[in-house]
Amino acid sequence: MFRFKKRYFLFCICLSLFGEQASAQQEFDGLRGTHNWIGFSDACNSLYHHLAQQAYHYLEQRAKGIAGIKTLAQWKERQLWTRKKLQEVTGAFPSRTPMNEKITRTIEKEDFRIEHIIYESQPGYYVTASLFIPSKIKGRMPAIIYCSGHSNTGYRSYQNILVNLVKKGFIVFAFDPAGQGERLQYFNPSTGKSDFQWPAWEHSYAGAQVFLTGNTLANYFIWDGIRAVDYLLTRKEVDRNRIGITGRSGGGTQAAFIAAFDERITAVAPENYITSFQRLYQSMGPQDAEQNFFNGIQQGIDMADLLLVRAPKPALIIATTQDMFPIQGTIETLRELERIYNAYDQPAQCKMVTDDAPHASTKKNREAMYAFFRRVLNNPGDTTDQQYKPLTAEELKVTSTGQLTTCLKGETIFSLNKKEAELKMQSLEKKRNYTPGYFSAIVQNAKSLSGYQEPDQLAIPVFAGRAERPGYSIEKYLLKGEGDYMIPYTVWKPAIPSDKVLIYLDPSGKSADAATGGR
């Protein structure tokens, strides 16, 4: 990047930023003072800001394209394009194989029953679910798929909503997402719990693995939901033309994702999720693995596209004004969606309800959701949200042991991805052995996959100060990388010159080995 005189000994500690812990600062007293550089004071977030700026660039390009759409024909063309792009960034789904569905047991209640079900969304990859069926069935009934948010117990944490819906005459199908409820991916038999305290970690840990093989965790989650629709359509009680889907938080993500890919779903009502990526990145940033499409933003996808692609089918955005998903992004997304629904001359089919609350389900919003599904699924009646006596954990247990891993010992995301990795490694070995010029293309392939950008010019480092130590000195520098990303480093120079140069990187930071007696 730049050259030092050959006689200097270069000792460079990167991967951390100015602003170490106080104890390290005391040992590293000669390097204090960088907090006075206001322009670099947010160094710990500089990489995030750099990546966010790249996202804003692509989102701005998308916004300009959307702004240029004037006619219904153009909107329809955009929908076709969006459908294709969504599939590209999600990846090809598995083949539709036999689901081998099984009702494990049935729980009879006063005016509804619960059928506990296990089905295979992929061979050996089991999904735990429950079907809530009203006692009074008149012909084929409307059905609603309920997607669980980030709860350790899966859909069981949302049972009062499920009971409200079934008592209002809807068939309700709720299933556990991977990593939640009875589908823990990292179940520890010695503790009887997941190795992770929170479902988001179960998701993102698995997500990092599937990214390495070119897959996405969204693919797994969406396919589970599509197979849920497949199962509903096997039931004689269900009207295939009246299927809705909803869920809150992570369940809102799933509801929006699944509905975007499955045209058999009549109406969608995502809750506490829909905003815009620009507003999300300006606030708390991207969420766990299944909530991100690989290269999605670069390919021109925003949250609005999940609902835009379905227009003019009914959609209700459920939001709260104090949500961690920024309400401003929700409002802006609704404005964009209103344009396509107006172009279809169906403005009443896309609405939003809000309540002044944090990231939570509120009575007002629940009742708006009931009213929405009653209207669009042609099931009129009372929309009052009631409180019911909770079902017991035993009543809601699907498997005999309470966990698939100890009951059926089926596939996990890890085991499925491991098989995929092995197949790809076999293919890779063939390329290594039989593809002319394969190795000469490795570096270019790595650059393409990593998103590496060749710097357009060599930056001149910013000299931030020098500290003298017995027998050597330490100099501080900041080097500009891509965009506004600054790379902090130190140069250690011995009092007696040498022609040797060493670049040293420590994942614990620049001051990790800089204390007295340190490496």
Buried (B, 14 or more C-beta within 10 A) or exposed (E): EEEEEEEBBBBBBBBBBBBBEEEBBEBBEBBBEBEEBEEBEEBEEBBBEBBBBBBBEBBEEBBEEBEEBEEEEEBBEBBEBBBEBBEBBBBEBBEEEEBEBEEBEEBEBEEBBBBBBBBBBBBBBBBBBBBBBBEEEEEBBBBBBBBBBBBBBBBBBBBBBBBBBBBBBBBBBBBBBBBBBBBBBBBEEEEEBBEBEBBBBBBBBBBEBBBEBEBBBBBBBBBBBBBBBBBBEEBEBBBEEBBBBBBBBBBBBBBBBBBBBBEEBBBBBBBBBBBBBBBBBBEEEBBBBBBBBBBBBBBBBBBBBBBBBBBBBBBBBBBBBEBBBBBBBBBBBBEBBBBBBBBBEBEEBBBBBBBEBEBBBBEBBBBBBBBBBBBBBEBEEBBEBEEEEEBEEEBBBBBEEBBBBBBBEBBBBBEBBBEBBEEEEEEEEEEEEEEEEBEEEEEEEEEEEEEEEEEEEEBEBBEBBEBEEEEBBBBBBBBBBBBEBBBBBBBBBBEEEEEEEEEBEBEEBBBBBBEEEEE
